[in-house]
Structures are given as C-alpha cells and as structure tokens.
Amino acid sequence: MERYYWAAFRLVPGFGNSRIKSLVSFFGSAQTAWKAARRDLFLCGCLDVADCNNLLAEREKIDVHKIAQEWDKKGIRLCRPRDSEYPALLNKIFDPPEVLFYRGQLPVDQQLVGIVGARRASAYGKNAASFLASHLASAGFGVISGAARGIDTAAHNGALEHGRTFAVLGCGVDICYPAENKRLLDKIVEQGAVISEHPPGTPPLPGFFPVRNRIISGMSRGVVVVEAAEKSGALITADFALEEGRDVFAVPGSIFSETS
C-alpha cells in the first residue's frame, strides 16, 4: 500500500515531489507520514502552518484503501522508481516522477523512440509521423508520444498498425484529452499504455504539458521532431532529450515552412 499513500499525498493541493520526499524522509514511510498525528506534523519542520492545516483537512476526505480499490476497478496501476516495472531509462533522468500512473502494460524493454511535433501539422508532417512510427513498430521499437492532435495522433496511429505505442498525458490517465482521441487512447491501452504522473481525475491544465514532455524523452532512446513551432512542446521535449544525452532527430521539411 505504500505507493498508494504516496499517491494520496499527490491528491493534496500544493503537495509536489519535494514536499512529499521531505515528509517521507522524516517519518520513514509515506504511510507513517500520512497517518502522523497533528502535533508531529507541526513539529516535523517539513511544513508551514498553512500547509499542515491543508494536509489535515484534505486527508479527512481521502480513504486510501477506497481509492486503491476504485483505481484497480478502472484498470489504473501505480509504480514507483524502486519497482521492477518502472521504466529503467526514465529512472535515470533528473527528477523522475515519484509515482507513475498507467493503464495498460508498461514497456518491458528500453527500445522506445519518441515522435513529437506540432498540433497544427501539415498533411506532409502527419504522413511522415505515421510512416516513421509504422516502420519503427515493424522493426520492434515502441513509439511514445503525447496523444495530442496533429503529429502525436498520427504517430500513435502509425505505430498501432504494427506494434506498441505509449501515450504520456498532461492529465489523469482516466481523462480523455483531446476528447476526439478517446478511441485512440482505448487502442493504446490494448497495445501499450497510457501514462501520467498526475493522479486520476486531474484535469488537463496548460502547465502540466511542458512538464510531461520530460517523461516522453526520459523513456525514449531517441526523439524524432517532425514539425515544430519555434516555441513549442515538441522543442521542449527535444531539449529534455539533449540534456539527458538522448539522440534527437529532425524530419526535413520545406524551407518556407515555419515549423520545419
């Protein structure tokens, strides 16, 4: 149940990895920290008064065993960096997610290639993404992307023709975003996995998408940028990949296109 107590902390507004790590380090486990007495929480030095009161109020509303049962019924699983199913390459990046939520089956090997690009993609870009993803899947590689409109969707569809694909979301794994990709996400669960560091029920807020890109690059041996605007999530993914020493590839395009 330890991983579920970690997840329970993520359900408390304002509690990110660093704050939870401090509490777990002080109390010895997430379960002990979650059940700590009011006095011990105030005296631990990890939280200010407002955060402590917030935690005490929120944990009264959360039944950890109940949410574990509910997530299990929905096919939602959890893993942490120390677990065998946690993606090995992701575990090597700076600040890997302390809890990974997923539906489907996580990759058992490290043979993944990320394909990312613009949401407002050209027909050429979509065809290139689908073509590359299809051939990579045929060669035994898994394709990982963000399930967004445009290049991401084309890459997932291309990979599904011949093999595995994985989608990293900027929301909970039980949220279909964009809504028109519901059928696509269902197929991805059957042949790969839908993944997020955000607890189930988390809405797709703008600030979550740049951060999720480090998971795409972190799970990939290399990242292919098909089309991307000068300031885009695709180039953020490429930056993350370069920082982690992963290969980055670019699909050539027209010199007259701003996304080439």
C-alpha positions as CSV (number, residue, x, y, z in Angstrom):
1,M,0.0,0.0,0.0
2,E,3.0,2.3,0.3
3,R,2.7,3.5,-3.3
4,Y,-1.0,4.4,-2.7
5,Y,-0.1,6.6,0.3
6,W,2.4,8.4,-2.0
7,A,-0.4,8.9,-4.5
8,A,-2.7,10.1,-1.7
9,F,-0.2,12.9,-1.0
10,R,-0.4,13.9,-4.7
11,L,-4.2,14.4,-4.2
12,V,-3.5,17.1,-1.7
13,P,-3.3,20.6,-3.5
14,G,0.2,22.1,-3.3
15,F,2.0,18.8,-2.5
16,G,4.6,18.0,-5.1
17,N,7.5,15.6,-5.1
18,S,9.9,17.6,-3.0
19,R,7.5,18.2,-0.2
20,I,6.4,14.6,-0.1
21,K,10.0,13.4,-0.1
22,S,10.8,15.6,2.9
23,L,7.9,14.2,4.9
24,V,8.7,10.6,3.9
25,S,12.3,11.1,4.8
26,F,11.4,12.4,8.2
27,F,8.7,9.9,9.1
28,G,10.3,6.9,7.4
29,S,7.5,6.0,5.0
30,A,4.6,7.6,3.2
31,Q,2.1,5.6,5.2
32,T,3.5,6.8,8.5
33,A,3.7,10.4,7.3
34,W,0.1,10.2,6.1
35,K,-1.1,8.9,9.5
36,A,1.1,11.2,11.6
37,A,-0.5,13.0,14.5
38,R,-1.3,16.7,14.2
39,R,1.4,17.6,16.7
40,D,4.0,15.5,14.9
41,L,3.2,17.2,11.6
42,F,3.5,20.6,13.1
43,L,6.8,19.8,14.8
44,C,8.5,17.9,11.9
45,G,9.7,21.1,10.2
46,C,8.7,20.0,6.7
47,L,5.5,22.1,6.5
48,D,4.4,25.6,7.5
49,V,1.2,26.1,9.4
50,A,-0.9,26.6,6.3
51,D,0.3,23.5,4.6
52,C,-0.1,21.5,7.7
53,N,-3.7,22.6,8.2
54,N,-4.3,21.9,4.5
55,L,-3.0,18.4,4.7
56,L,-5.0,17.7,7.9
57,A,-8.2,18.9,6.2
58,E,-7.6,17.0,2.9
59,R,-6.7,13.7,4.4
60,E,-10.0,13.6,6.3
61,K,-11.7,13.4,2.9
62,I,-9.4,10.7,1.4
63,D,-9.8,7.0,2.2
64,V,-6.6,5.5,0.8
65,H,-7.9,1.9,0.7
66,K,-11.1,3.0,-1.1
67,I,-9.3,4.9,-3.8
68,A,-6.9,2.0,-4.3
69,Q,-10.0,-0.3,-4.9
70,E,-11.6,2.3,-7.2
71,W,-8.4,2.7,-9.3
72,D,-8.0,-1.0,-9.5
73,K,-11.5,-1.4,-10.9
74,K,-10.7,1.1,-13.6
75,G,-7.6,-0.7,-14.5
76,I,-5.3,2.0,-13.2
77,R,-2.0,0.9,-11.8
78,L,0.8,2.6,-10.0
79,C,4.5,2.2,-9.8
80,R,7.4,4.0,-8.1
81,P,11.1,4.2,-9.1
82,R,12.1,1.3,-6.9
83,D,9.5,-1.0,-8.5
84,S,10.6,-3.5,-11.2
85,E,8.0,-2.3,-13.7
86,Y,9.2,1.3,-13.5
87,P,10.8,2.2,-16.9
88,A,14.5,1.9,-16.5
89,L,15.5,4.8,-18.7
90,L,13.0,7.1,-17.0
91,N,14.6,6.2,-13.7
92,K,17.9,7.7,-14.8
93,I,16.6,11.3,-15.6
94,F,16.8,14.3,-13.3
95,D,13.7,14.3,-11.0
96,P,11.9,11.2,-12.3
97,P,8.2,11.0,-11.3
98,E,7.9,9.5,-7.8
99,V,4.6,7.9,-8.7
100,L,3.7,6.8,-12.3
101,F,0.0,6.1,-13.0
102,Y,-0.8,4.0,-16.0
103,R,-3.5,2.0,-17.8
104,G,-2.3,-0.9,-20.0
105,Q,1.2,-2.5,-19.9
106,L,4.4,-0.6,-19.4
107,P,7.3,-1.5,-21.7
108,V,9.4,-4.3,-20.5
109,D,12.5,-3.2,-22.6
110,Q,14.1,0.1,-23.4
111,Q,13.5,0.1,-27.1
112,L,11.3,3.2,-27.4
113,V,11.5,6.1,-29.8
114,G,9.6,9.4,-29.1
115,I,7.9,11.1,-32.0
116,V,6.7,14.6,-31.3
117,G,5.5,17.6,-33.3
118,A,3.0,20.4,-33.9
119,R,-0.7,20.1,-33.2
120,R,-1.4,22.2,-36.3
121,A,0.6,19.9,-38.5
122,S,0.7,19.8,-42.3
123,A,-0.5,16.8,-44.3
124,Y,3.2,16.1,-45.1
125,G,4.1,16.2,-41.4
126,K,1.3,13.8,-40.4
127,N,2.2,11.4,-43.2
128,A,5.9,11.5,-42.1
129,A,5.0,10.8,-38.5
130,S,2.7,7.9,-39.4
131,F,5.3,6.5,-41.8
132,L,8.1,6.6,-39.4
133,A,6.1,5.2,-36.5
134,S,4.8,2.4,-38.6
135,H,8.3,1.3,-39.7
136,L,9.7,1.7,-36.2
137,A,7.0,-0.5,-34.8
138,S,7.6,-3.1,-37.6
139,A,11.3,-3.1,-36.5
140,G,10.3,-3.9,-32.9
141,F,10.5,-0.4,-31.4
142,G,7.8,1.0,-29.3
143,V,6.7,4.6,-30.2
144,I,5.9,7.1,-27.4
145,S,4.2,10.4,-27.8
146,G,1.7,12.8,-26.1
147,A,-1.6,11.9,-27.7
148,A,-2.2,15.5,-28.8
149,R,-3.8,16.5,-32.1
150,G,-1.6,16.5,-35.2
151,I,1.8,14.8,-35.2
152,D,1.2,12.9,-31.9
153,T,-2.0,11.3,-33.1
154,A,-0.5,10.4,-36.5
155,A,2.5,8.8,-34.7
156,H,0.3,6.7,-32.4
157,N,-2.0,5.6,-35.3
158,G,1.1,4.6,-37.4
159,A,2.6,2.6,-34.6
160,L,-0.7,0.8,-33.9
161,E,-0.6,-0.8,-37.4
162,H,2.4,-3.0,-36.5
163,G,3.2,-2.8,-32.8
164,R,3.3,-1.0,-29.5
165,T,2.7,2.7,-28.7
166,F,2.6,4.6,-25.4
167,A,0.9,7.9,-24.6
168,V,2.0,10.3,-21.9
169,L,-0.7,12.6,-20.8
170,G,-0.8,16.0,-19.1
171,C,-3.8,15.0,-17.1
172,G,-5.1,11.9,-15.3
173,V,-5.0,8.6,-17.2
174,D,-8.8,8.4,-16.8
175,I,-9.3,11.6,-18.7
176,C,-9.6,11.6,-22.5
177,Y,-7.9,14.7,-23.8
178,P,-8.4,15.8,-26.5
179,A,-11.9,14.3,-26.4
180,E,-11.8,13.1,-30.0
181,N,-9.0,10.8,-29.2
182,K,-11.0,8.5,-26.9
183,R,-11.0,5.6,-29.3
184,L,-7.3,6.1,-29.9
185,L,-6.5,6.0,-26.2
186,D,-8.5,2.9,-25.8
187,K,-6.5,1.2,-28.5
188,I,-3.2,2.4,-27.0
189,V,-4.2,0.8,-23.7
190,E,-4.7,-2.5,-25.5
191,Q,-1.3,-2.5,-27.3
192,G,0.8,-0.4,-24.9
193,A,-0.1,2.0,-22.1
194,V,-1.5,5.5,-21.3
195,I,0.8,7.1,-18.7
196,S,0.8,10.1,-16.4
197,E,2.5,11.4,-13.2
198,H,-0.8,13.1,-12.3
199,P,-3.4,11.3,-10.2
200,P,-6.6,10.0,-11.8
201,G,-9.2,12.8,-12.2
202,T,-6.6,15.5,-12.8
203,P,-7.8,17.9,-15.5
204,P,-5.6,18.9,-18.5
205,L,-4.2,22.2,-17.2
206,P,-1.8,24.1,-19.5
207,G,1.1,24.0,-17.1
208,F,1.1,20.2,-17.0
209,F,2.0,19.7,-20.6
210,P,5.6,21.1,-20.7
211,V,6.5,19.0,-17.7
212,R,5.1,15.8,-19.0
213,N,7.5,16.1,-22.0
214,R,10.4,15.1,-19.8
215,I,8.7,11.7,-19.4
216,I,8.4,11.2,-23.2
217,S,12.1,12.0,-23.7
218,G,13.0,10.2,-20.5
219,M,11.5,6.9,-21.6
220,S,13.0,7.2,-25.2
221,R,16.3,6.1,-26.6
222,G,15.9,8.9,-29.1
223,V,13.3,11.6,-30.0
224,V,12.2,12.5,-33.5
225,V,10.9,16.0,-34.1
226,V,8.6,16.0,-37.2
227,E,7.3,19.6,-37.3
228,A,7.5,22.2,-34.5
229,A,7.0,25.9,-33.9
230,E,9.9,27.9,-32.5
231,K,8.3,27.9,-29.0
232,S,6.6,24.5,-28.7
233,G,6.2,21.5,-26.5
234,A,8.0,19.4,-29.2
235,L,11.2,21.5,-28.8
236,I,10.9,21.4,-25.0
237,T,10.9,17.6,-25.4
238,A,14.0,17.8,-27.7
239,D,15.7,20.0,-25.0
240,F,14.9,17.4,-22.3
241,A,16.3,14.7,-24.5
242,L,19.5,16.5,-25.2
243,E,20.0,17.3,-21.5
244,E,19.7,13.6,-20.7
245,G,22.1,12.6,-23.5
246,R,19.5,11.0,-25.8
247,D,19.6,11.2,-29.6
248,V,17.5,13.8,-31.3
249,F,16.4,13.6,-34.9
250,A,14.5,16.1,-37.2
251,V,12.4,15.4,-40.2
252,P,13.4,17.7,-43.1
253,G,10.7,20.0,-44.5
254,S,10.2,23.0,-46.7
255,I,12.5,25.9,-46.2
256,F,9.3,28.1,-46.5
257,S,7.6,26.4,-43.5
258,E,8.0,28.0,-40.1
259,T,7.6,24.5,-38.5
260,S,10.4,22.9,-40.4
